[in-house]
Amino acid sequence: MPAEFEEKDGAPVRLKLNFGPGMESTSEVTAFHPPHTWSTQSDGWIPGSPPIANEWSIEAREGGTCIVRIVQSLFASSDDWDNQLEGAESGWPAFLRTLQIYLTHFRGQCSEAMRWMVPVAYAEAEAWERLITAVGITRQNTGQQWAAPSDTPALSGIVEYFSDSPCDALLRVDQPGPGVVALGAFSCGAQSMVAMTFYLYGAHAAQTVANAAPLWDDWFKRQFPSQ
């Protein structure tokens, strides 16, 4: 997620994550010891929910590898909020797969992101089917080169990961530029959402986002009109 740090005396004290319009999360930085560990604490998404703490640690291993460990803790006196922690936990695998692709293919390159998260009137499974049909992928495409249909803005590459439960996929793309595209569908209360996030890398990423974003805005309005 796009991150904005607030610093004091040269050290970060707050972290703001932007998940999309109206969906910002602000955390207090409770420890910062680069490059080994850091931690934050923030309020939950639901008003009145208990705070959630996150701790990231990196431990060196042999052969130039390391272990990245993420610990999430929710401070509550009952189990009424367990589903909030489970919901947060379910999102981590997709982010970590994206990080793995970045480190394998795009290490050290700067990044620009563009994202869409759109409410739809149909159930999660149908929302997912509509999204993957629109970009032209199926489970059978996993590990293969693919290109989206002609009525979709330029989008092509390799399907790195595909899942129907949970509904998400990761594409390593060469069009609209080198990067990763994450697709997903999920339930959100009484409605479902479809989501698509582009992580584009390299010196031309910012210009690519500027050129491609209006085309994808129009595509989403056509594929998933406002309810």
C-alpha positions, 0 to 999 in steps of 0.5 A: 500500500502507498505509505506516508511516514510522519517523522520526529527527530529523524525517526518515524512516529506514525504510519499512514496506509492508503487502501483507497478513497476513504480507506486510510489507516494510521498507526503509531510506530512503537519500535523502529530498529532497521534493518531487523525489526519494527512495530506499530499499533493502530485502531481496528477498522470497526468503530469501538474495536480494540487496537491491533499491534503489528511487528515485523522482524527480519532474521538473516539465514545462510546463503544470502536468505532471510526469514521475514516474520509478521506477528499481529496481536489484537488486545481484547478481553473477549473473542468477539473481535476474532473475525476482525483479526482473521480478516486481516490475516487473510489478506497477508498471503497476497501481499507477501506473494507480491513481495516475493515476485518483486524481489525475484524480478524487480528488486531495487526498482522504484514503484508506482501503484494504481488501484480500483475497488468497486462495489457490485450488486452480485455475490462474491463468486459472480463478482469474481467470475465477471472480473476474471472473464473481463481480463481473460484469465482462468485457473488453466492459465497459471504459469502461462503467458496470456493477454487480455481481450482487445476491449481491455486496456493493454494488459499481458504477461504471466499468470503467477497465481490463481485461486477461487477460494479466496478469490484472488490472482496475481499477474506478472505483466509486461503491459501496460509496463513491467510489474504485478497486477493483483485481482480479487473479489470479496464480501463486504457486509451486505455487498461484494467488492471487486478489486484490481491493483497495479504495482508498476516498476522502473524508471517509467512507472510514473508515466505509465500510471499517468497514461494508463489510469484514465483508460482503466477508469473508463474500463471499470465504469463500463464493466462494473457500472455504479449501482 
